[in-house]
Amino acid sequence: MHLHKQNRQLTDEINIKKSIKNNKLIYRSLTPKVIEIIYMVMLFGILLYMITIDSFLKIEINNIRTLIIPFVTITICVFIIYWYIKNDKLQREKNILNSKNKLIIEKYLLQLTDQREWSFTNNSDCVKIMNIPMWQIQIGNYSKLYIIYDNDDLLLNFSSYGLFGLKFPVNYICNRNIEQKIIQKIKTKIKNVP
């Protein structure tokens, strides 16, 4: 009974139907998302204030050098906000799944658990969620690989998490790169099977 309840909680982390429909991870609970947004606003509000308040006060229209620090800081914040908004997007690989290919993908995911010490937090028929330990990523506390089967399509998202289990947008470009590598590895394994 306790094991069934724990498995259900792991499955209920994301809303599968809404995630597939919106092509991005939709979580069942809004609480983490609200906390993340508050945390991001506070973090960047404080950073903007601390780094640029003095620079903003010293801006002189006829002196371009006084605009450099505020411009760079605002540009970095805009990129991080953009990365945060796009962080939940699911990479869709169309027409890749059939019964044979699904078995190849399952075998590859099991290899990842053996070779890289990744572990499944959910391993159901339609959703796979894998935990990646801190020491195997660039920045953050841990990462997760989300894989959703949608008929013939494979949906994939690699996300990094930082303090308090909140999404960490700084790894956005690296995470998209890891997604592409995983998809390419899957395609290569499918192609090489006789």
Buried (B, 14 or more C-beta within 10 A) or exposed (E): EEEEEEEEEBBEBBBBEEBBEEBBBBBBEEEBBEEBEEBBEEBBEEBBEEBBEEBBEEEEEEEEEBBEBBBEBEEBBEBBBEBBEEBBBBBBBEEBBEEEBBEBBEEBBEEBBEEEEBEBEBBEEEBBBBBBEEEEBEEBBBBBBBBBBBEEBBBBBBBBBBEEEBBBBBBBEBBBEBBEEBBEEBEEBBEEEE
